[in-house]
């Protein structure tokens, strides 16, 4: 992938995060992402930086969905 594609994917996942968080009350699933300084608008950062941020966002999205699924199964 090209650097611009990583930035676009990063921005898309940020939007998905917003949607997932609207449904979830409080979660620490994105603490690792929030602790790192890379955001989709940081066009001067390397592909590797955006790739790492993408993986952190994906992990947070996965954890949030898993927590919601577990809560629904328990109910």
C-alpha positions as CSV (number, residue, x, y, z in Angstrom):
1,X,0.0,0.0,0.0
2,X,1.0,3.6,-0.6
3,X,1.4,6.1,2.2
4,X,-1.7,7.9,1.1
5,X,-3.7,4.7,1.2
6,X,-2.6,4.1,4.8
7,X,-3.8,7.6,5.7
8,X,-7.1,7.0,4.1
9,X,-7.6,3.7,5.9
10,X,-6.5,5.4,9.1
11,X,-9.2,8.1,8.6
12,X,-11.9,5.5,7.8
13,X,-11.1,3.4,10.9
14,X,-11.3,6.6,13.0
15,X,-14.8,7.1,11.7
16,X,-15.7,3.5,12.5
17,X,-14.3,4.1,16.0
18,X,-16.6,7.1,16.4
19,X,-19.6,5.0,15.4
20,X,-18.7,2.0,17.6
21,X,-18.1,4.3,20.6
22,X,-21.5,6.0,20.2
23,X,-23.1,2.7,21.0
24,X,-20.7,1.8,23.9
25,X,-20.9,3.7,27.2
26,X,-17.3,3.7,28.4
27,X,-14.4,1.7,27.2
28,X,-10.7,1.6,27.5
29,X,-10.3,-0.4,24.3
30,X,-8.8,2.6,22.6
31,X,-6.4,3.6,25.4
32,X,-3.3,2.4,23.4
33,X,-4.4,4.3,20.3
34,X,-5.1,7.4,22.3
35,X,-1.6,7.2,23.9
36,X,0.2,7.3,20.6
37,X,0.6,10.6,18.8
38,X,-0.3,9.6,15.2
39,X,-3.6,10.8,13.8
40,X,-5.0,10.5,10.3
41,X,-4.3,14.2,9.5
42,X,-0.6,13.7,10.2
43,X,0.5,13.5,6.6
44,X,4.1,14.0,7.4
45,X,4.4,10.8,9.3
46,X,5.7,7.5,7.8
47,X,3.7,4.6,6.5
48,X,5.0,2.5,9.4
49,X,3.6,5.1,11.9
50,X,0.1,5.0,10.2
51,X,0.3,1.2,10.0
52,X,0.9,0.9,13.7
53,X,-2.0,3.3,14.5
54,X,-4.2,1.3,12.2
55,X,-3.5,-1.9,14.1
56,X,-4.2,-0.1,17.4
57,X,-7.5,1.1,16.1
58,X,-8.4,-2.3,14.8
59,X,-7.6,-3.9,18.2
60,X,-9.8,-1.3,19.9
61,X,-12.7,-1.9,17.5
62,X,-12.3,-5.6,18.0
63,X,-12.2,-5.3,21.8
64,X,-15.3,-3.1,21.8
65,X,-17.3,-5.4,19.6
66,X,-16.2,-8.4,21.7
67,X,-17.2,-6.7,24.9
68,X,-20.6,-5.8,23.4
69,X,-21.1,-9.4,22.1
70,X,-20.2,-10.8,25.5
71,X,-22.7,-8.5,27.3
72,X,-25.4,-9.4,24.8
73,X,-24.8,-13.1,25.3
74,X,-24.8,-12.7,29.1
75,X,-28.2,-10.9,29.0
